[in-house]
């Protein structure tokens, strides 16, 4: 009976050690496709298969890929960068090598995490057992037997959960070629309803912020209240395109616009309210060109310029972290913008 009690206690301790190790072992960083990805394990799920976890710029998303076993991958993407190797591969057109590199790096990060998790789980078992045998003043031989039993059990639990039930995980990660493989395609957002009659004579549509609005240049002849509020100019590049090609160009750009507030959503301009630019673009069903200039307001570029103007140095860690956070948010909004642009009539022809 005593042996059975010892075995049950050690088994419970081993399971608890594995559970705690999954929580505390840091995710392992890998560089894949110019992105810094950290690879680890999601919180334990006692079902035998299911999705992993993708932490994408602070958002937690279940992966489209399902993994075997209760211990499944957790991938965290916190920043985007383009290193020299990625730039070289993109310029050379060697995209196959680039995509193969993604899965290989993720799989190696998972294996490395597994080794750390096993070592930490073993330590979490051995430390309390060593303290317990010391307090009980066990003979060295018996204490060694208890420690060896605890180590064997935690190794067995890990071998079952990590290396047996989750044995297919490294190959599943090697098959990953992009974030889309992990996330799948999001269902398209419903396009905002267009207000107003169709604009069949419009050949091109311009969306965006002050860059496309031409803010600060000559005002439009006979501007509307919304033209004034958006700082649309007669010298904007959409107007130059119209003059050069003798086209009818619909310039919906507005100073201060972002992807969320301006292009995909309404923009408040004092007493004026600009409707979503994407909704107005729906009216130009015959347009063959859609121009988009956006991003500076999304990452709050003006704030960074002011910081650099008043600070002795603007390349410190705080400002870099702030910019990376804004860039990560913009990356998510930009992905949504691309899906919405695909719903325009001109892109479906």
C-alpha positions in Angstrom: 0.0 0.0 0.0 2.8 2.4 0.8 4.4 1.8 -2.6 1.1 2.5 -4.3 0.7 5.7 -2.3 4.2 6.8 -3.3 3.5 6.0 -6.9 0.2 8.0 -6.9 1.9 11.0 -5.2 4.8 10.9 -7.6 2.5 10.6 -10.6 0.5 13.6 -9.5 3.6 15.6 -8.8 4.9 14.7 -12.3 1.7 15.8 -14.0 1.7 19.0 -12.0 5.3 19.7 -12.9 4.6 19.3 -16.6 1.6 21.6 -16.3 3.6 24.2 -14.4 6.6 23.9 -16.8 4.3 24.6 -19.8 3.2 27.8 -18.0 6.6 29.2 -17.0 9.1 28.0 -19.7 9.7 31.1 -22.0 8.8 30.8 -25.6 11.7 30.2 -27.9 12.5 33.0 -30.4 13.1 32.1 -34.0 13.5 34.3 -37.1 11.3 33.2 -39.9 10.5 35.1 -43.2 11.8 38.3 -41.7 9.5 38.0 -38.7 10.4 37.4 -35.1 8.3 34.5 -33.9 8.3 33.0 -30.5 7.4 29.3 -30.2 6.1 27.5 -27.2 3.2 25.5 -25.9 -0.4 26.7 -25.4 -2.1 26.0 -22.0 -2.7 22.3 -21.6 -5.9 21.0 -23.1 -6.8 17.5 -22.1 -8.4 16.6 -25.4 -6.4 14.5 -27.7 -6.4 16.9 -30.6 -7.3 20.5 -31.4 -6.0 23.8 -32.6 -2.9 25.5 -31.4 -2.7 29.2 -30.3 -1.5 32.1 -32.4 -0.8 35.4 -30.5 -0.8 37.9 -33.3 0.1 41.4 -32.1 -1.8 41.0 -28.9 -4.7 39.1 -30.4 -5.2 35.4 -29.5 -6.4 33.4 -32.4 -6.9 29.6 -32.6 -4.9 28.1 -35.5 -6.5 26.5 -38.5 -4.1 23.6 -38.2 -5.1 21.0 -35.7 -2.4 19.3 -33.6 -2.4 15.9 -31.9 -2.0 15.6 -28.1 -2.8 17.8 -25.1 0.4 19.9 -25.6 0.0 22.0 -28.7 2.0 24.9 -30.1 1.7 28.5 -29.2 3.2 30.9 -31.7 3.6 34.6 -30.8 4.3 37.3 -33.4 5.1 40.6 -31.9 6.9 42.5 -34.6 7.5 42.6 -38.3 10.9 43.4 -39.8 12.7 42.6 -43.1 16.3 41.5 -42.6 19.0 41.4 -45.2 18.6 37.7 -46.0 14.8 38.0 -46.6 15.3 41.1 -48.7 17.9 39.3 -50.9 15.6 36.3 -51.3 12.6 38.5 -52.3 14.7 40.4 -54.8 16.0 37.1 -56.3 12.5 35.7 -56.5 13.6 32.6 -54.5 10.2 32.5 -52.7 10.2 28.7 -52.4 13.3 28.7 -50.3 11.8 31.5 -48.2 8.6 29.6 -47.5 10.4 26.4 -46.7 12.5 28.3 -44.2 9.4 29.3 -42.2 8.3 25.8 -41.4 11.8 24.6 -40.7 12.4 27.4 -38.2 9.1 26.9 -36.4 9.7 23.1 -36.1 13.2 23.7 -34.7 11.8 26.2 -32.2 9.2 23.7 -31.0 11.8 21.0 -30.5 14.0 23.5 -28.6 11.1 24.5 -26.4 10.3 20.8 -25.7 13.9 20.2 -24.5 13.6 23.2 -22.1 10.2 22.2 -20.9 11.4 18.7 -20.1 14.4 20.0 -18.2 12.3 22.5 -16.2 9.6 19.8 -15.4 12.3 17.5 -14.1 13.7 20.2 -11.9 10.2 21.0 -10.6 9.9 17.4 -9.5 13.4 16.9 -8.1 13.5 20.0 -5.9 10.5 19.2 -3.7 11.4 15.5 -3.6 14.9 16.4 -2.5 13.6 18.7 0.2 11.1 16.0 1.3 13.7 13.2 1.5 16.0 15.6 3.5 13.2 16.4 6.0 12.4 12.8 6.4 16.2 12.0 6.9 16.0 9.2 4.4 19.0 6.9 3.9 20.9 7.9 0.8 20.0 4.8 -1.1 16.2 5.2 -0.4 16.4 9.0 -1.2 18.1 8.2 -4.5 15.4 5.7 -5.3 12.7 8.3 -4.7 14.4 10.9 -6.8 15.0 8.4 -9.6 11.4 7.4 -9.5 10.2 11.0 -9.7 12.5 11.7 -12.6 11.4 8.6 -14.4 7.7 9.5 -13.9 8.0 13.1 -15.1 10.1 11.9 -18.1 7.4 9.4 -18.9 4.6 11.9 -18.7 6.6 14.3 -21.0 7.4 11.4 -23.3 3.7 10.6 -23.6 2.4 14.1 -23.9 5.1 15.8 -25.8 7.0 13.1 -27.8 4.3 10.4 -28.4 0.9 12.1 -28.6 2.4 15.2 -30.1 4.9 13.4 -32.3 3.3 14.8 -35.5 3.6 18.4 -34.4 7.1 19.1 -35.8 6.0 17.9 -39.3 2.8 19.9 -39.1 4.9 23.0 -38.3 7.3 22.2 -41.2 4.3 22.3 -43.5 3.5 25.9 -42.5 4.5 28.3 -45.3 2.8 31.5 -44.1 0.5 33.0 -41.5 -2.4 32.2 -43.8 -1.6 28.5 -43.4 -2.0 28.9 -39.6 -4.9 31.3 -39.5 -6.9 30.4 -42.7 -8.9 33.0 -44.6 -11.0 35.3 -42.5 -14.6 35.6 -43.7 -14.9 38.8 -45.7 -16.4 41.7 -43.9 -19.6 43.0 -45.3 -19.0 46.0 -47.5 -20.4 49.3 -46.3 -23.6 50.2 -48.2 -23.0 52.9 -50.8 -25.1 56.0 -50.6 -25.9 57.9 -53.8 -26.4 57.1 -57.4 -23.9 55.0 -59.5 -20.9 56.9 -60.9 -20.6 55.1 -64.2 -18.2 57.7 -65.8 -15.5 57.4 -63.1 -12.4 55.7 -64.4 -10.3 55.9 -61.2 -10.9 56.2 -57.5 -8.4 57.5 -54.9 -8.7 56.6 -51.3 -6.5 57.7 -48.4 -5.2 60.5 -46.2 -3.7 63.9 -46.8 -1.1 62.5 -49.2 -3.9 61.7 -51.8 -6.0 64.7 -50.7 -3.1 67.0 -51.5 -3.5 69.0 -48.3 -1.8 72.4 -48.2 -2.0 73.1 -52.0 -4.4 75.1 -54.1 -8.0 74.4 -53.1 -10.4 72.8 -55.6 -12.5 75.2 -57.7 -16.0 75.4 -56.2 -15.3 72.9 -53.3 -18.0 71.3 -51.2 -18.0 71.6 -47.4 -16.6 68.1 -47.3 -13.8 69.0 -49.8 -12.8 71.8 -47.5 -13.0 69.7 -44.3 -10.8 67.1 -46.0 -8.3 69.6 -47.4 -8.7 68.3 -51.0 -6.6 70.2 -53.4 -6.6 70.9 -57.1 -2.9 70.0 -57.1 -3.4 66.5 -55.6 -2.0 63.6 -57.6 -5.5 62.2 -58.4 -6.3 65.6 -60.0 -3.0 65.4 -61.9 -3.9 61.9 -63.1 -7.3 63.2 -64.3 -5.7 66.0 -66.3 -3.0 63.9 -67.8 -5.3 61.1 -69.0 -8.5 63.1 -69.5 -10.2 60.8 -67.0 -12.9 61.3 -64.5 -11.2 60.6 -61.1 -13.2 60.3 -57.9 -10.9 61.6 -55.1 -12.3 60.4 -51.7 -9.1 61.0 -49.7 -9.4 63.0 -46.6 -6.7 64.6 -44.3 -6.3 62.7 -41.1 -7.9 59.5 -42.4 -6.8 56.1 -41.2 -7.8 52.6 -42.3 -10.3 52.3 -39.5 -11.5 56.0 -39.4 -11.8 57.2 -42.9 -11.4 54.3 -45.4 -13.4 51.6 -43.7 -15.4 53.7 -41.2 -16.8 57.2 -40.9 -14.4 60.1 -40.1 -15.4 62.9 -37.9 -14.2 66.3 -39.1 -15.6 68.8 -36.7 -19.1 69.4 -37.8 -18.6 67.4 -40.9 -18.9 63.6 -41.1 -17.1 61.9 -44.0 -18.8 58.6 -45.0 -16.5 55.5 -45.3 -14.4 56.0 -48.4 -14.8 52.3 -49.3 -18.6 52.6 -49.4 -18.4 55.6 -51.8 -15.9 53.7 -54.0 -18.6 51.1 -54.5 -20.6 53.6 -56.5 -17.8 53.7 -59.2 -18.6 50.3 -60.6 -16.8 51.0 -63.9 -13.6 52.3 -62.4 -10.5 50.4 -63.6 -8.0 51.9 -61.2 -8.2 52.2 -57.4 -5.4 54.2 -55.7 -4.8 54.0 -51.9 -2.5 56.2 -49.9 -2.7 55.4 -46.2 -0.5 54.6 -43.2 1.1 57.7 -41.8 -1.9 58.5 -39.5 -2.3 54.9 -38.5 1.2 54.7 -37.1 0.9 58.3 -35.7 3.9 59.4 -37.7 3.3 63.1 -36.7 3.8 62.1 -33.0 7.1 60.5 -33.9 8.2 63.5 -35.9 7.4 65.8 -32.9 9.3 63.5 -30.6 12.4 63.6 -32.8 12.1 67.4 -33.0 12.1 68.0 -29.3 14.3 65.1 -28.1 18.1 64.9 -28.3 17.7 61.4 -29.7 14.6 59.6 -31.1 16.1 56.2 -31.6 15.8 55.1 -28.0 14.1 51.9 -27.0 10.9 53.5 -25.8 10.2 55.3 -29.1 11.2 52.2 -31.1 8.8 50.0 -29.0 6.0 52.6 -29.5 6.5 52.6 -33.3 6.7 48.8 -33.5 3.4 48.6 -31.6 1.7 51.1 -34.0 3.1 49.3 -37.0 1.8 46.0 -35.6 -1.7 47.4 -35.3 -1.5 48.9 -38.8 -0.5 45.5 -40.2 -3.8 44.0 -38.9 -5.8 46.9 -40.3 -4.0 46.7 -43.6 -4.9 43.1 -44.0 -8.6 43.9 -43.4 -8.3 46.7 -45.9 -7.0 44.4 -48.6 -10.0 42.1 -48.0 -12.3 45.0 -48.4 -10.7 46.3 -51.5 -11.2 42.8 -53.1 -15.0 43.4 -52.7 -15.0 46.5 -55.0 -16.7 46.0 -58.3 -13.6 46.9 -60.3 -11.6 44.1 -58.6 -14.2 41.4 -59.3 -14.0 41.8 -63.1 
